[in-house]
Amino acid sequence: MALLAGSRKQEIRDNLPIMLAATKGYTKSALHYRRTMEVYPDFQWVIAGAPGIDREMYEGYGIEEHAAVKVIYGETYPLLTHAYAAVVTSGTATLETALFEVPQVVCYYMKWGKVVAWLRQRLLKVKHISLVNLIANDEVVRELVADEMNELELRTELDKLLLDENYRRRMWSEYNALVITPLGEAGASEHAAEKMIALLGKG
C-alpha cells in the first residue's frame, strides 16, 4: 500500500497523520473479520518520502514505532509498480498513480474544512481537484477534500479499494478509457496540460 502524502511540508503535516490513523487495523485478521471466508495477507504500508523533506519529519509521526509502515526515498515509481492501492495527496502524483493503474483515493485536508467545502460548492467552476478527474471530466477516483478528509471517510474508501474487486475493476477500466487512452502513448504531460486548458476554457 502506497502512501503519497505530498511534496511540501504543510501537505505532509495536514494529510499524513490522517493517513496513518486510517492504516491501523488493516491486518490479515481485521480484513478477514470484515469479509467472512476471505483472507488477505498483511499489508506493508510504504510512504514515498518527498525530495527535500528530512527523514526526521516523517519520524516525528511515530513511524519508527509503527511496524506496518516504512518510508522510502527516490523509489516512488518502483513503489507504484508494486502497490496494491494508494492514498495520494492531490497533485501530479494522482496522475502518475493512474498511469501505473493503481487504484487510489485522493486526499487534501484543509483547516476550516466546512467553510472551504461551502466556498468550493459555490465559487469553483470545476467539479474536481485531482488531475485524474479533471482529465476524465468525471469522478474516476474519490476525492476527500477539506472536511471530508477524515479518518472515517478514508477508512470507508480504503475498504472499497482493498476489498471490492468490482470497484477496483471499474477504476482500472475508467483509467484506461478516460485518462490513459486520451493522453496517448507519448508526451503525457503535454497532453494533460492541453486537456486541462481545454476543460477550463469551457467554464
MDTraj code that builds the backbone (N, CA, C; nanometers):
import mdtraj as md
import numpy as np

residues = "MET ALA LEU LEU ALA GLY SER ARG LYS GLN GLU ILE ARG ASP ASN LEU PRO ILE MET LEU ALA ALA THR LYS GLY TYR THR LYS SER ALA LEU HIS TYR ARG ARG THR MET GLU VAL TYR PRO ASP PHE GLN TRP VAL ILE ALA GLY ALA PRO GLY ILE ASP ARG GLU MET TYR GLU GLY TYR GLY ILE GLU GLU HIS ALA ALA VAL LYS VAL ILE TYR GLY GLU THR TYR PRO LEU LEU THR HIS ALA TYR ALA ALA VAL VAL THR SER GLY THR ALA THR LEU GLU THR ALA LEU PHE GLU VAL PRO GLN VAL VAL CYS TYR TYR MET LYS TRP GLY LYS VAL VAL ALA TRP LEU ARG GLN ARG LEU LEU LYS VAL LYS HIS ILE SER LEU VAL ASN LEU ILE ALA ASN ASP GLU VAL VAL ARG GLU LEU VAL ALA ASP GLU MET ASN GLU LEU GLU LEU ARG THR GLU LEU ASP LYS LEU LEU LEU ASP GLU ASN TYR ARG ARG ARG MET TRP SER GLU TYR ASN ALA LEU VAL ILE THR PRO LEU GLY GLU ALA GLY ALA SER GLU HIS ALA ALA GLU LYS MET ILE ALA LEU LEU GLY LYS GLY".split()
xyz = np.array([
    [0.0844, -0.1190, 0.0000],
    [0.0000, 0.0000, 0.0000],
    [0.0874, 0.1233, 0.0000],
    [0.0655, 0.2091, -0.0987],
    [0.1468, 0.3293, -0.1114],
    [0.0783, 0.4481, -0.0456],
    [0.1549, 0.5242, 0.0308],
    [0.1068, 0.6475, 0.0911],
    [0.1882, 0.7624, 0.0338],
    [0.1258, 0.8459, -0.0482],
    [0.1922, 0.9608, -0.1088],
    [0.1315, 1.0854, -0.0443],
    [0.2013, 1.1351, 0.0566],
    [0.1433, 1.2389, 0.1435],
    [0.1699, 1.3806, 0.0961],
    [0.2327, 1.3968, -0.0192],
    [0.2586, 1.5307, -0.0713],
    [0.4066, 1.5622, -0.0759],
    [0.4393, 1.6712, -0.1434],
    [0.5796, 1.7098, -0.1612],
    [0.6195, 1.8292, -0.0772],
    [0.5223, 1.8938, -0.0131],
    [0.5518, 2.0105, 0.0701],
    [0.5243, 1.9796, 0.2176],
    [0.5968, 2.0483, 0.3042],
    [0.5862, 2.0205, 0.4477],
    [0.4443, 2.0380, 0.4986],
    [0.3768, 2.1452, 0.4560],
    [0.2414, 2.1689, 0.5048],
    [0.1461, 2.0587, 0.4618],
    [0.1602, 2.0105, 0.3381],
    [0.0760, 1.8999, 0.2907],
    [0.0974, 1.7758, 0.3760],
    [0.2232, 1.7479, 0.4064],
    [0.2553, 1.6297, 0.4872],
    [0.1985, 1.6449, 0.6279],
    [0.2157, 1.7634, 0.6869],
    [0.1632, 1.7878, 0.8219],
    [0.0115, 1.7695, 0.8265],
    [-0.0569, 1.8135, 0.7217],
    [-0.2025, 1.8098, 0.7215],
    [-0.2581, 1.6708, 0.6902],
    [-0.1941, 1.5987, 0.5995],
    [-0.2522, 1.4751, 0.5471],
    [-0.1959, 1.3461, 0.6069],
    [-0.0662, 1.3438, 0.6358],
    [-0.0052, 1.2189, 0.6812],
    [-0.0637, 1.1662, 0.8125],
    [-0.0897, 1.2498, 0.9140],
    [-0.1464, 1.1942, 1.0379],
    [-0.2800, 1.1224, 1.0155],
    [-0.3634, 1.1766, 0.9272],
    [-0.4923, 1.1126, 0.8990],
    [-0.4704, 0.9823, 0.8233],
    [-0.3771, 0.9833, 0.7295],
    [-0.3446, 0.8611, 0.6553],
    [-0.2980, 0.7514, 0.7497],
    [-0.2089, 0.7872, 0.8415],
    [-0.1549, 0.6880, 0.9346],
    [-0.2635, 0.6346, 1.0272],
    [-0.3517, 0.7231, 1.0724],
    [-0.4604, 0.6795, 1.1604],
    [-0.5502, 0.5790, 1.0895],
    [-0.5722, 0.6005, 0.9601],
    [-0.6611, 0.5114, 0.8844],
    [-0.5976, 0.3762, 0.8559],
    [-0.4649, 0.3671, 0.8583],
    [-0.3994, 0.2394, 0.8278],
    [-0.4124, 0.1390, 0.9413],
    [-0.4351, 0.1868, 1.0608],
    [-0.4366, 0.0968, 1.1762],
    [-0.5518, -0.0025, 1.1646],
    [-0.5207, -0.1276, 1.1873],
    [-0.6244, -0.2297, 1.1843],
    [-0.6333, -0.3069, 1.0550],
    [-0.5621, -0.2609, 0.9495],
    [-0.5662, -0.3341, 0.8235],
    [-0.4634, -0.4466, 0.8254],
    [-0.4987, -0.5523, 0.8950],
    [-0.4141, -0.6709, 0.9029],
    [-0.4953, -0.7894, 0.8538],
    [-0.4314, -0.9025, 0.8470],
    [-0.4969, -1.0234, 0.7997],
    [-0.6255, -1.0518, 0.8781],
    [-0.6177, -1.0445, 1.0105],
    [-0.7341, -1.0769, 1.0925],
    [-0.8444, -0.9736, 1.0760],
    [-0.8075, -0.8458, 1.0671],
    [-0.9088, -0.7412, 1.0536],
    [-0.9819, -0.7524, 0.9211],
    [-0.9081, -0.7767, 0.8135],
    [-0.9708, -0.7894, 0.6828],
    [-1.0562, -0.9147, 0.6770],
    [-1.0097, -1.0214, 0.7419],
    [-1.0874, -1.1457, 0.7461],
    [-1.2180, -1.1215, 0.8213],
    [-1.2113, -1.0407, 0.9261],
    [-1.3308, -1.0098, 1.0044],
    [-1.4314, -0.9309, 0.9208],
    [-1.3826, -0.8409, 0.8372],
    [-1.4714, -0.7562, 0.7591],
    [-1.5396, -0.8324, 0.6454],
    [-1.4746, -0.9313, 0.5907],
    [-1.5375, -1.0089, 0.4852],
    [-1.5186, -1.1570, 0.5160],
    [-1.6205, -1.2197, 0.5659],
    [-1.6151, -1.3588, 0.6091],
    [-1.5711, -1.4493, 0.4942],
    [-1.4860, -1.5465, 0.5278],
    [-1.4402, -1.6507, 0.4355],
    [-1.3378, -1.6010, 0.3336],
    [-1.2934, -1.4762, 0.3444],
    [-1.1863, -1.4290, 0.2572],
    [-1.0682, -1.3885, 0.3431],
    [-0.9495, -1.4251, 0.3000],
    [-0.8286, -1.3952, 0.3764],
    [-0.7342, -1.3134, 0.2886],
    [-0.6906, -1.2002, 0.3399],
    [-0.5952, -1.1155, 0.2703],
    [-0.4639, -1.1165, 0.3491],
    [-0.3527, -1.1074, 0.2788],
    [-0.2240, -1.1010, 0.3501],
    [-0.2098, -0.9678, 0.4224],
    [-0.1238, -0.9645, 0.5197],
    [-0.0952, -0.8374, 0.5866],
    [-0.0411, -0.7379, 0.4846],
    [-0.0764, -0.6123, 0.5013],
    [-0.0289, -0.5087, 0.4106],
    [0.0933, -0.4383, 0.4680],
    [0.1893, -0.4116, 0.3819],
    [0.3016, -0.3258, 0.4175],
    [0.2684, -0.1868, 0.3640],
    [0.2519, -0.0912, 0.4533],
    [0.2213, 0.0457, 0.4138],
    [0.3533, 0.1192, 0.3948],
    [0.3727, 0.1786, 0.2764],
    [0.5006, 0.2417, 0.2439],
    [0.4777, 0.3880, 0.2060],
    [0.5445, 0.4778, 0.2780],
    [0.5382, 0.6206, 0.2487],
    [0.6458, 0.6550, 0.1468],
    [0.6069, 0.7224, 0.0405],
    [0.7042, 0.7717, -0.0575],
    [0.7605, 0.9030, -0.0048],
    [0.8831, 0.8981, 0.0461],
    [0.9457, 1.0182, 0.1003],
    [0.9669, 1.1219, -0.0083],
    [0.9258, 1.2457, 0.0166],
    [0.9373, 1.3522, -0.0833],
    [1.0793, 1.4074, -0.0882],
    [1.1268, 1.4428, -0.2071],
    [1.2601, 1.5037, -0.2187],
    [1.2680, 1.6325, -0.1372],
    [1.3769, 1.6510, -0.0678],
    [1.3958, 1.7731, 0.0097],
    [1.3315, 1.7720, 0.1470],
    [1.2599, 1.6635, 0.1803],
    [1.1988, 1.6526, 0.3125],
    [1.2843, 1.5615, 0.3995],
    [1.3279, 1.6125, 0.5139],
    [1.4148, 1.5346, 0.6022],
    [1.3417, 1.4139, 0.6603],
    [1.4182, 1.3068, 0.6788],
    [1.3623, 1.1858, 0.7383],
    [1.3024, 1.2136, 0.8763],
    [1.3627, 1.3085, 0.9478],
    [1.3168, 1.3394, 1.0833],
    [1.1710, 1.3843, 1.0843],
    [1.1275, 1.4469, 0.9759],
    [0.9897, 1.4935, 0.9715],
    [0.8934, 1.3755, 0.9738],
    [0.9234, 1.2724, 0.8976],
    [0.8378, 1.1536, 0.8965],
    [0.8464, 1.0786, 1.0295],
    [0.9667, 1.0722, 1.0841],
    [0.9856, 1.0020, 1.2112],
    [0.9109, 1.0718, 1.3243],
    [0.8852, 1.2016, 1.3065],
    [0.8122, 1.2759, 1.4075],
    [0.6692, 1.2291, 1.4262],
    [0.6197, 1.1505, 1.3300],
    [0.4830, 1.0965, 1.3406],
    [0.4824, 0.9551, 1.3957],
    [0.5940, 0.9140, 1.4537],
    [0.5998, 0.7831, 1.5174],
    [0.6164, 0.6675, 1.4210],
    [0.6712, 0.6947, 1.3010],
    [0.6878, 0.5894, 1.2007],
    [0.7753, 0.4768, 1.2531],
    [0.8802, 0.5137, 1.3291],
    [0.9725, 0.4123, 1.3785],
    [0.9043, 0.3153, 1.4751],
    [0.7902, 0.3566, 1.5316],
    [0.7174, 0.2700, 1.6239],
    [0.6023, 0.1959, 1.5554],
    [0.5811, 0.2239, 1.4282],
    [0.4693, 0.1665, 1.3534],
    [0.5264, 0.0590, 1.2603],
    [0.5282, -0.0655, 1.3049],
    [0.5942, -0.1730, 1.2321],
    [0.5390, -0.1940, 1.0925],
    [0.4110, -0.1594, 1.0710],
    [0.3488, -0.1834, 0.9408],
    [0.3755, -0.0716, 0.8407],
    [0.4476, 0.0336, 0.8812],
    [0.4716, 0.1488, 0.7939],
    [0.6217, 0.1717, 0.7765],
    [0.6629, 0.1908, 0.6528],
    [0.8020, 0.2213, 0.6210],
    [0.8078, 0.3474, 0.5356],
    [0.9246, 0.4112, 0.5318],
    [0.9481, 0.5268, 0.4458],
    [1.0612, 0.4932, 0.3500],
    [1.0399, 0.5215, 0.2202],
    [1.1467, 0.5037, 0.1221],
    [1.1663, 0.6353, 0.0467],
    [1.2850, 0.6553, -0.0055],
    [1.3158, 0.7772, -0.0793],
    [1.3639, 0.7425, -0.2200],
    [1.3240, 0.8244, -0.3165],
    [1.3704, 0.8078, -0.4541],
    [1.3218, 0.6808, -0.5211],
    [1.2139, 0.6225, -0.4700],
    [1.1643, 0.4954, -0.5255],
    [1.0136, 0.5007, -0.5496],
    [0.9612, 0.6187, -0.5816],
    [0.8161, 0.6321, -0.5967],
    [0.7628, 0.5473, -0.7107],
    [0.8302, 0.5486, -0.8262],
    [0.7813, 0.4696, -0.9392],
    [0.7897, 0.3197, -0.9131],
    [0.9000, 0.2682, -0.8584],
    [0.9004, 0.1264, -0.8208],
    [0.7926, 0.0930, -0.7184],
    [0.7669, 0.1857, -0.6255],
    [0.6621, 0.1644, -0.5260],
    [0.5263, 0.1502, -0.5943],
    [0.4960, 0.2395, -0.6884],
    [0.3687, 0.2329, -0.7591],
    [0.3591, 0.1089, -0.8476],
    [0.4729, 0.0634, -0.8967],
    [0.4732, -0.0584, -0.9788],
    [0.4212, -0.1776, -0.8994],
    [0.4509, -0.1807, -0.7703],
    [0.4157, -0.2966, -0.6869],
    [0.2952, -0.2719, -0.5959],
    [0.2436, -0.1486, -0.5937],
    [0.1373, -0.1156, -0.4982],
    [0.0047, -0.1820, -0.5338],
    [-0.0660, -0.2273, -0.4335],
    [-0.1999, -0.2846, -0.4499],
    [-0.3039, -0.1727, -0.4591],
    [-0.2808, -0.0649, -0.3870],
    [-0.3657, 0.0538, -0.3900],
    [-0.2847, 0.1685, -0.3323],
    [-0.3390, 0.2908, -0.3394],
    [-0.2630, 0.4067, -0.2930],
    [-0.3546, 0.5122, -0.2330],
    [-0.3004, 0.5832, -0.1341],
    [-0.3642, 0.7005, -0.0764],
    [-0.2759, 0.8180, -0.1170],
    [-0.3326, 0.9137, -0.1926],
    [-0.2496, 1.0140, -0.2595],
    [-0.2991, 1.1551, -0.2310],
    [-0.2081, 1.2412, -0.1867],
    [-0.2411, 1.3822, -0.1723],
    [-0.2515, 1.4442, -0.3104],
    [-0.3531, 1.5260, -0.3328],
    [-0.3798, 1.5811, -0.4652],
    [-0.2588, 1.6552, -0.5202],
    [-0.2299, 1.6297, -0.6476],
    [-0.1158, 1.6884, -0.7165],
    [-0.0806, 1.5999, -0.8355],
    [0.0380, 1.6183, -0.8900],
    [0.0783, 1.5383, -1.0061],
    [0.0851, 1.3894, -0.9743],
    [0.1048, 1.3561, -0.8461],
    [0.1136, 1.2145, -0.8080],
    [-0.0154, 1.1389, -0.8381],
    [-0.1291, 1.2078, -0.8398],
    [-0.2542, 1.1377, -0.8706],
    [-0.2540, 1.0881, -1.0143],
    [-0.2028, 1.1690, -1.1060],
    [-0.1944, 1.1271, -1.2459],
    [-0.0922, 1.0162, -1.2629],
    [0.0221, 1.0281, -1.1958],
    [0.1236, 0.9232, -1.2033],
    [0.0687, 0.7905, -1.1524],
    [-0.0070, 0.7954, -1.0440],
    [-0.0671, 0.6738, -0.9878],
    [-0.1639, 0.6111, -1.0874],
    [-0.2425, 0.6934, -1.1552],
    [-0.3359, 0.6423, -1.2553],
    [-0.2625, 0.5798, -1.3736],
    [-0.1520, 0.6415, -1.4159],
    [-0.0760, 0.5874, -1.5290],
    [-0.0136, 0.4526, -1.4939],
    [0.0117, 0.4290, -1.3647],
    [0.0589, 0.2980, -1.3196],
    [-0.0589, 0.2031, -1.2925],
    [-0.1800, 0.2525, -1.3144],
    [-0.3037, 0.1741, -1.2982],
    [-0.3204, 0.1191, -1.1563],
    [-0.2864, 0.2033, -1.0597],
    [-0.3025, 0.1663, -0.9193],
    [-0.4313, 0.2297, -0.8661],
    [-0.5256, 0.1524, -0.8161],
    [-0.6465, 0.2106, -0.7558],
    [-0.6079, 0.3060, -0.6432],
    [-0.6750, 0.4197, -0.6366],
    [-0.6344, 0.5222, -0.5402],
    [-0.7522, 0.5997, -0.4852],
    [-0.7273, 0.6653, -0.3730],
    [-0.8165, 0.7670, -0.3192],
    [-0.7335, 0.8938, -0.3063],
    [-0.7906, 1.0062, -0.3476],
    [-0.7203, 1.1342, -0.3467],
    [-0.7604, 1.2132, -0.2227],
    [-0.6611, 1.2698, -0.1552],
    [-0.6849, 1.3401, -0.0286],
    [-0.6312, 1.4822, -0.0341],
    [-0.6985, 1.5720, 0.0362],
    [-0.6419, 1.7043, 0.0574],
    [-0.7133, 1.7704, 0.1747],
    [-0.6502, 1.7594, 0.2913],
    [-0.7073, 1.8182, 0.4126],
    [-0.6820, 1.9689, 0.4147],
    [-0.7796, 2.0432, 0.4611],
    [-0.7643, 2.1871, 0.4793],
    [-0.8254, 2.2270, 0.6128],
    [-0.7624, 2.3211, 0.6802],
    [-0.8221, 2.3767, 0.8010],
    [-0.9483, 2.4540, 0.7631],
    [-1.0371, 2.4667, 0.8579],
    [-1.1665, 2.5305, 0.8306],
    [-1.2368, 2.4574, 0.7170],
    [-1.2362, 2.3243, 0.7264],
    [-1.2857, 2.2401, 0.6181],
    [-1.4280, 2.2686, 0.5761],
    [-1.5190, 2.2919, 0.6714],
    [-1.6596, 2.3154, 0.6357],
    [-1.6747, 2.4463, 0.5580],
    [-1.5976, 2.5469, 0.5962],
    [-1.6028, 2.6741, 0.5244],
    [-1.5490, 2.6563, 0.3829],
    [-1.4365, 2.5857, 0.3712],
    [-1.3763, 2.5614, 0.2401],
    [-1.4726, 2.4832, 0.1509],
    [-1.5364, 2.3796, 0.2078],
    [-1.6316, 2.2995, 0.1307],
    [-1.7474, 2.3850, 0.0807],
    [-1.7968, 2.4753, 0.1669],
    [-1.9069, 2.5641, 0.1281],
    [-1.8646, 2.6561, 0.0140],
    [-1.7441, 2.7151, 0.0256],
    [-1.6945, 2.8044, -0.0780],
    [-1.6688, 2.7292, -0.2081],
    [-1.6189, 2.6071, -0.1957],
    [-1.5898, 2.5268, -0.3149],
    [-1.7169, 2.4994, -0.3954],
    [-1.8247, 2.4682, -0.3268],
    [-1.9507, 2.4373, -0.3947],
    [-2.0080, 2.5591, -0.4668],
    [-1.9832, 2.6774, -0.4129],
    [-2.0474, 2.7971, -0.4660],
    [-1.9588, 2.8820, -0.5567],
    [-1.8278, 2.8693, -0.5429],
    [-1.7393, 2.9585, -0.6177],
    [-1.6578, 2.8907, -0.7279],
    [-1.6207, 2.7657, -0.7074],
    [-1.5364, 2.6997, -0.8069],
    [-1.6169, 2.6561, -0.9281],
    [-1.5602, 2.6761, -1.0462],
    [-1.6274, 2.6367, -1.1694],
    [-1.6008, 2.4910, -1.2043],
    [-1.4917, 2.4355, -1.1518],
    [-1.4584, 2.2958, -1.1813],
    [-1.5113, 2.2059, -1.0708],
    [-1.5548, 2.0856, -1.1088],
    [-1.6146, 1.9935, -1.0130],
    [-1.5101, 1.9150, -0.9352],
    [-1.3899, 1.9026, -0.9902],
    [-1.2890, 1.8148, -0.9325],
    [-1.1592, 1.8902, -0.9071],
    [-1.0721, 1.8317, -0.8228],
    [-0.9421, 1.8932, -0.7957],
    [-0.8260, 1.8066, -0.8421],
    [-0.8473, 1.6763, -0.8575],
    [-0.7362, 1.5878, -0.8950],
    [-0.7168, 1.5874, -1.0462],
    [-0.5924, 1.5726, -1.0900],
    [-0.5633, 1.5681, -1.2326],
    [-0.6380, 1.4544, -1.3007],
    [-0.6501, 1.3418, -1.2325],
    [-0.7193, 1.2268, -1.2910],
    [-0.8628, 1.2631, -1.3271],
    [-0.9356, 1.3195, -1.2324],
    [-1.0756, 1.3527, -1.2574],
    [-1.0918, 1.4715, -1.3505],
    [-0.9975, 1.5657, -1.3461],
    [-1.0035, 1.6796, -1.4374],
    [-0.9854, 1.6346, -1.5818],
    [-0.8911, 1.5451, -1.6039],
    [-0.8679, 1.4947, -1.7394],
    [-0.9866, 1.4122, -1.7874],
    [-1.0378, 1.3268, -1.6982],
    [-1.1507, 1.2409, -1.7341],
    [-1.2814, 1.3191, -1.7420],
    [-1.2853, 1.4379, -1.6786],
    [-1.4077, 1.5166, -1.6669],
    [-1.5184, 1.4331, -1.6028],
    [-1.4791, 1.3520, -1.5065],
    [-1.5713, 1.2635, -1.4368],
    [-1.5038, 1.2190, -1.3069],
    [-1.5810, 1.1642, -1.2141],
    [-1.5227, 1.1160, -1.0892],
    [-1.4755, 0.9717, -1.1060],
    [-1.3529, 0.9575, -1.1531],
    [-1.2919, 0.8250, -1.1670],
    [-1.2429, 0.7779, -1.0302],
    [-1.1852, 0.8690, -0.9528],
    [-1.1350, 0.8364, -0.8190],
    [-1.2052, 0.9256, -0.7171],
    [-1.2231, 0.8747, -0.5975],
    [-1.2885, 0.9516, -0.4909],
    [-1.1932, 1.0583, -0.4401],
    [-1.2467, 1.1787, -0.4229],
    [-1.1701, 1.2894, -0.3682],
    [-1.2204, 1.3226, -0.2280],
    [-1.1313, 1.3127, -0.1319],
    [-1.1638, 1.3514, 0.0059],
    [-1.0966, 1.4856, 0.0320],
    [-1.1760, 1.5908, 0.0245],
    [-1.1226, 1.7268, 0.0309],
    [-1.1841, 1.8014, 0.1487],
    [-1.1017, 1.8861, 0.2106],
    [-1.1468, 1.9717, 0.3204],
    [-1.2044, 1.8875, 0.4343],
    [-1.3316, 1.9085, 0.4708],
    [-1.3867, 1.8394, 0.5871],
    [-1.4108, 1.6904, 0.5616],
    [-1.4125, 1.6478, 0.4352],
    [-1.4315, 1.5056, 0.4044],
    [-1.3045, 1.4245, 0.4270],
    [-1.1905, 1.4922, 0.4357],
    [-1.0649, 1.4221, 0.4610],
    [-1.0530, 1.3980, 0.6102],
    [-1.1072, 1.2832, 0.6541],
    [-1.1010, 1.2440, 0.7942],
    [-1.0845, 1.0922, 0.7997],
    [-1.0538, 1.0424, 0.9176],
    [-1.0226, 0.9002, 0.9314],
    [-1.1389, 0.8109, 0.8906],
    [-1.2611, 0.8466, 0.9262],
    [-1.3767, 0.7630, 0.8948],
    [-1.3990, 0.7530, 0.7443],
    [-1.3978, 0.8669, 0.6747],
    [-1.4192, 0.8664, 0.5300],
    [-1.3063, 0.7914, 0.4587],
    [-1.1843, 0.8095, 0.5069],
    [-1.0708, 0.7432, 0.4440],
    [-1.0770, 0.5919, 0.4638],
    [-1.1134, 0.5486, 0.5827],
    [-1.1265, 0.4045, 0.6083],
    [-1.2360, 0.3431, 0.5197],
    [-1.3462, 0.4149, 0.5047],
    [-1.4561, 0.3659, 0.4214],
    [-1.4095, 0.3462, 0.2774],
    [-1.3328, 0.4413, 0.2265],
    [-1.2832, 0.4301, 0.0896],
    [-1.1769, 0.3218, 0.0777],
    [-1.0948, 0.3063, 0.1804],
    [-0.9941, 0.2003, 0.1790],
    [-1.0596, 0.0628, 0.1748],
    [-1.1703, 0.0471, 0.2441],
    [-1.2421, -0.0804, 0.2391],
    [-1.2792, -0.1148, 0.0948],
    [-1.3241, -0.0158, 0.0199],
    [-1.3616, -0.0397, -0.1198],
    [-1.2390, -0.0741, -0.2039],
    [-1.1325, 0.0019, -0.1845],
    [-1.0119, -0.0199, -0.2639],
    [-0.9486, -0.1563, -0.2360],
    [-0.9575, -0.2022, -0.1122],
    [-0.8914, -0.3263, -0.0734],
    [-0.9794, -0.4496, -0.0885],
    [-1.1103, -0.4328, -0.0776],
    [-1.1974, -0.5489, -0.0678],
    [-1.2962, -0.5653, -0.1826],
    [-1.3259, -0.4595, -0.2533],
    [-1.4303, -0.4654, -0.3560],
    [-1.3669, -0.4781, -0.4950],
    [-1.3625, -0.5991, -0.5483],
    [-1.2993, -0.6222, -0.6785],
    [-1.3732, -0.5508, -0.7915],
    [-1.5040, -0.5412, -0.7834],
    [-1.5790, -0.4696, -0.8864],
    [-1.5418, -0.3213, -0.8872],
    [-1.5223, -0.2653, -0.7694],
    [-1.4820, -0.1253, -0.7566],
    [-1.3434, -0.1040, -0.8182],
    [-1.2536, -0.1958, -0.7901],
    [-1.1183, -0.1871, -0.8450],
    [-1.1203, -0.2015, -0.9972],
    [-1.1981, -0.2961, -1.0488],
    [-1.2046, -0.3165, -1.1936],
    [-1.2657, -0.1966, -1.2643],
    [-1.3669, -0.1368, -1.2027],
    [-1.4277, -0.0176, -1.2615],
    [-1.3254, 0.0946, -1.2726],
    [-1.2419, 0.1118, -1.1682],
    [-1.1411, 0.2163, -1.1705],
    [-1.0364, 0.1900, -1.2776],
    [-0.9919, 0.0654, -1.2908],
    [-0.8961, 0.0312, -1.3971],
    [-0.9540, 0.0632, -1.5342],
    [-1.0803, 0.0248, -1.5550],
    [-1.1451, 0.0477, -1.6833],
    [-1.1526, 0.1957, -1.7162],
    [-1.1891, 0.2773, -1.6176],
    [-1.2015, 0.4204, -1.6411],
    [-1.0657, 0.4881, -1.6529],
    [-0.9655, 0.4380, -1.5826],
    [-0.8289, 0.4884, -1.6042],
    [-0.7948, 0.4784, -1.7530],
    [-0.8150, 0.3596, -1.8076],
    [-0.7754, 0.3345, -1.9458],
    [-0.8606, 0.4113, -2.0458],
    [-0.9927, 0.4116, -2.0242],
    [-1.0817, 0.4748, -2.1208],
    [-1.0799, 0.6268, -2.1142],
    [-1.0711, 0.6823, -1.9930],
    [-1.0892, 0.8263, -1.9753],
    [-0.9613, 0.9042, -1.9464],
    [-0.8532, 0.8344, -1.9116],
    [-0.7292, 0.9048, -1.8767],
    [-0.6135, 0.8610, -1.9664],
    [-0.5793, 0.7343, -1.9645],
    [-0.4601, 0.6869, -2.0344],
    [-0.4748, 0.6963, -2.1857],
    [-0.5850, 0.6460, -2.2408],
    [-0.6050, 0.6492, -2.3864],
    [-0.6105, 0.7920, -2.4403],
    [-0.6872, 0.8837, -2.3785],
    [-0.6884, 1.0215, -2.4289],
    [-0.5519, 1.0907, -2.4256],
    [-0.4675, 1.0554, -2.3287],
    [-0.3357, 1.1181, -2.3193],
    [-0.2405, 1.0667, -2.4254],
    [-0.2660, 0.9479, -2.4802],
    [-0.1820, 0.8954, -2.5870],
    [-0.0574, 0.8259, -2.5362],
    [0.0217, 0.7773, -2.6302],
    [0.1382, 0.6963, -2.5981],
    [0.2564, 0.7786, -2.5484],
    [0.2756, 0.8992, -2.6022],
    [0.3934, 0.9785, -2.5654],
    [0.3514, 1.1217, -2.5345],
    [0.4354, 1.1920, -2.4591],
    [0.4065, 1.3311, -2.4260],
    [0.2878, 1.3472, -2.3344],
    [0.2756, 1.2580, -2.2333],
    [0.1585, 1.2605, -2.1452],
    [0.1436, 1.3940, -2.0733],
    [0.2539, 1.4542, -2.0311],
    [0.2465, 1.5815, -1.9582],
    [0.1867, 1.6909, -2.0461],
    [0.2324, 1.6983, -2.1723],
    [0.1807, 1.7989, -2.2650],
    [0.0333, 1.7748, -2.2951],
    [-0.0027, 1.6484, -2.3157],
    [-0.1421, 1.6149, -2.3438],
    [-0.2315, 1.6497, -2.2251],
    [-0.1813, 1.6220, -2.1044],
    [-0.2588, 1.6526, -1.9845],
    [-0.2818, 1.8032, -1.9723],
    [-0.1763, 1.8819, -1.9983],
    [-0.1887, 2.0282, -1.9897],
    [-0.2886, 2.0802, -2.0922],
    [-0.2823, 2.0276, -2.2155],
    [-0.3756, 2.0695, -2.3190],
    [-0.5202, 2.0368, -2.2822],
    [-0.5398, 1.9168, -2.2260],
    [-0.6731, 1.8738, -2.1866],
    [-0.7284, 1.9629, -2.0760],
    [-0.6449, 1.9960, -1.9770],
    [-0.6897, 2.0788, -1.8664],
    [-0.7250, 2.2196, -1.9138],
    [-0.6420, 2.2760, -2.0048],
    [-0.6695, 2.4099, -2.0567],
    [-0.8011, 2.4116, -2.1317],
    [-0.8249, 2.3065, -2.2107],
    [-0.9492, 2.2979, -2.2854],
    [-1.0697, 2.2918, -2.1925],
    [-1.0588, 2.2117, -2.0852],
    [-1.1699, 2.1973, -1.9906],
    [-1.1941, 2.3281, -1.9150],
    [-1.0868, 2.3951, -1.8730],
    [-1.1026, 2.5219, -1.8011],
    [-1.1636, 2.6282, -1.8912],
    [-1.1332, 2.6210, -2.0212],
    [-1.1879, 2.7167, -2.1166],
    [-1.3376, 2.7044, -2.1295],
    [-1.3898, 2.5836, -2.1067],
    [-1.5342, 2.5626, -2.1168],
    [-1.6080, 2.6245, -2.0001],
    [-1.5345, 2.6451, -1.8860],
    [-1.6001, 2.7031, -1.7681],
    [-1.6281, 2.8490, -1.7855],
])
top = md.Topology()
chain = top.add_chain()
for i, resn in enumerate(residues, 1):
    res = top.add_residue(resn, chain, resSeq=i)
    for name in ("N", "CA", "C"):
        top.add_atom(name, md.element.get_by_symbol(name[0]), res)
traj = md.Trajectory(xyz[None], top)
